[in-house]
């Protein structure tokens, strides 16, 4: 069933790709049109987190702790609203309140603006609920940003969250993974030029190569020691496959508890199809259970010592 679903999703991706000459404004408008509202029973409200707009998503039965969600979009497109669907899906499964963050976008705000915004939001949530009552997740660029945020938080001496889950993370802006070449023509969503275009808009106009190889721009080059348990989900039909594989391998080498799930023939970010595909539902079930298990353990420990 998954192979059939993935083939159908890949065909949908190929049919909906941005035109080569699409402007940033056109891409943002088209991407925003795909935003999914929270499921019934969720209370959604606009808020501010770390000085940036965010959407708070509270399940009907409340929710213990907090989930910080960082949306995808190559650091150029997307918003808190486009992250709502998957943030709510994870919150529902993990039994927590979610916050989808509206971090600043390039090219108006280049690196390290998104890292600064995500770190400020993370710091505020740590102050509110404590690290053990907090989990972090993100997709695509938001997945790379999630890991970069935790690297920055660790280096700043902040308490780590209970766990982190990332989907098809863009974690290498040097574009040096073998899959960036090997999967050319097979990835139904991205060409090499597409991803280079996002990188060119995000990285500073001076010294881009040096910044691209820095740990907070490309966490595949960061020490991950001290980070919390990590779940990495990726499809094998992705130019960014090796970003995920190398990130997980580096986490293991740095003694981080890590689970890598590579779905055969799945395209980029297949989880964002939410409950439209059985494979997406199952992947979100596993991710929600992973986050919820670690969040529950953290809350239990906090309650024991409170």
N, C-alpha and C positions, 0 to 999 in steps of 0.2 A: 504493500500500500504506500509506503513512504516514497519509493522510487517513482511511482506514478504521480504522487502528489508533488514531489520535487520537480519532475519534468514539467508539470502543468504550471507550477509557480515560476519556474525558469522562463517558460514561454511568456507568461504575464510580465515578468521583469523586462525581457527583451523588447516587448511591445511598448513599454512605458518609459524607456530610457529618455533622458534629456537629449534634445538636439545638440549637435556639436557646437552650434553658435548661440546656445541659450545664454541669456544674461543671468547674473546672480539674482536679480529681482524676479525673473521668470521662474527660475528654479525654486526660489523660496515660495512663490505663490503656488506652484504645482505641488510641492512637497507638503505645504500646509493643508492643501485640499484633502490629503489622505489621513489627516488626524482622526483618531478614533476616540470617542467619548468614553468615560468610565462606565463600567457595567451598572445595571440597576442596583440600588442599595448603597452606592457610594455617595458620600457628601464631598463635593469638590468646591474649593474656594481659593480665590487668589490671595496670595500672601507675599511676604518678603523674607528672604533667607540669605544671610550673609551680604545684605545690601542689594540683592538682585531679585527680580520678580520670580515667583515660583507658584506652583499649583499644589495645594495640599489635598490629599486624597484619603478620606477616612472611611473604612468599611463600616457596614451597618452595625456590626457588633463592637465597634470601637477598634481596638488594635493595640497591641503592646509594642513599645519601642517605635523605631522610625527606620524608613528606607529612603536613602538619597538616590534619586535616579537621574542619570545624565544621558540625554538623548543623543542620537546619531545625526549625521549630516555633514561629515567632512569638515567640521568646524566652521562651515560656511552657511549651511541651511539648517532648518529645524528650529524647534522652540520647546518651551515647557509643554505647550499644547500637543505637539507631535509625540512627546514622550509619555503622555497620559495613559494611552491604551496599555502599553506593556508594563508601565509602572503600577497601574491598578491591578493588572493580572498577577503580577508578582506579590503585591501587597495582600491581595485576596488569598493567595496560596500560602503566604508566610504568616498571615495573621498580624499585620502591622499597618501603621499609617505610612503613606508614601509622600514624598516631596519631589516633584519633577521641576528641575531647575532651569531657568532661562538665562544661561550663561551668555556672555557677549560673543559675537560672531565676527569672523574675518570676512572680507578684508578690512572692514572698518576697525576691528580690534584684533590685532594679530597676537601670536604667541608672545608672552605667556598669559594674556588676559583670561582665557577660559580656565586655565589652571588656577589663577588667582581667585576667580569667582567660585570655582568648585571648592577650593580650600577654605575660603571664607564661609561658605555654606556648611561644609563639613565641621568646621570649628564651632559654629553656632549650634549645630545639632549635638555635638559632643558635650557642649556646655549645658544643653537642655536635658538630654536623656542619658548621657554617659556612653562611652564607646561600646560597652557590652550590650547595650540596648539599641545599637545602631548597625545597620547593614548598608552596603553600597552596591549599586549595579549600573550597568550602562551598555549601550550597543554601538558597534562600529567605532566612530571617533569617540563617542561617549564611553565606550569600553576602554579604549586607551587612556582617555581622560580620567576614568575611575581609578585605574592603577597609578597613573601619574600623581593624582591627588593624594593617594595613600602614601606614595613615596615622599611627597612634599610634607605631608602631615607627620610621618615618622621622623623626618629630618628636623621638623620643628618641635619635636618632643611631645606631640599630641598622642592621646590614647588611641589605639587602633580599634576599628569596629569589630564586630563579631565575625563577619565574613564579607566576601565580595564575589559577585557573579558578573561575568562579562560575555557578551555575545558578539562573535565576529569582530574582535577588537582590532582597531587600526593602531598598532603599537610600534610601527617602524616607519617613520617619515623619510628615512633614507631610501626606502623602497628596495631593500637589498635581499629580501627573501627569495628563495628559488621559485616559489609559486608565482611571484610577480611576473616571471617570464614563462614558467611552465604552463600556467593556466590561461595564457593569452588565447582568446578565441573560444574558450570554454566557459568563462565567467559570463553569465547572461546579463549582468547588471553593469559591470564596469569594464572600460578599456584602460590601458596604461595611461593614456592621455587624460582620462577622467580623473584618476587618482592624483596624477601629477598636478592637474589644475587645482585641486583642493589644497595640495601641499604648497603650491606656489602662492595661493591666496593667504594661507595661514602663517607660513614662516616669514620672519622679518625680511624686508627687501635687501638689507645688507647682512652678510654673514649667514645666509640661509643654510648652507651646507653644514656649518659648525653647529648651528642650533638644532638642525634635524637629527644630529647624532647625540644630542644631549639627553640625559635621563628623563627629564620632564616633558620633552617633546616626543621621545621615542622610548617608552619604558622597557623595550626589549634590551636596552643597553644599561638599565638601572640595576643596582643591587636591590633585590626584593626581600632580603633578609629582614625578619621582624614583621612582615605583612601577615594579615590574617588568612585563614583558610580561603581558598580561591577555587571557583568553578569557571571553566572556560569552555564555551560551546562554539563550534564553528562548523561550516559545511566544507566538503572537500572540493566543491566547484567554485572556488574563490581565488582571486588574485591575492587576497590577504590571508590565505590558509596558513602560510608559514609564520605570519605575525602571531597567530594564536598558538601554534605548535611550539615556537621558540619561547614565547612568554611562559607557557606552562612548563617547559623543560627548565628554563632559568629559575622558575619558582621552586621546582623540585631540588635543583642544585643548591638553592639558598635555604633549604630546609623549611619551605613553606608547604603546608598541606594543600595539595592541588588535585583537582579532578579535571581531566581533559576529555571532552566528548566531541568526536569528529563524525558528523553524520554524512555517510557516503552519498555523493551526488547532490547534496543539499546546496542551494545557493546562499549568498550573503544574507545574514539577518533573517533567516526563515522563521525565527520565533515571532517576528513582528506581524506575521499573519494571524497571530493569536489563535482563537478557537476555530478558524476557518479550515485548518488542516489538522488531521489527527496527529501528525508528527510535531507540529508546532505546539499543540496542546500538551503532548507528552513531554516535550522539552521544557515548557514552562512549568509543568507539574514537578519535574525533577529539580529545576532551578529554585522554584518556590520552596520545595521541601528542604533543599540544601540550606537556603537562607533561613528558613523557619527553624530548622533543627539547631543551627548555631546561634540564632537569636534567642531561642528558647533556653538553651544552655546558659547563655550570658545572663538572661533575666533571672534564671534560677539562682545563679551564683550571686548576682547582685542582691537578690532578696534574702539570701542566706546571711549575707554580711551586713545588711542594713539594720 
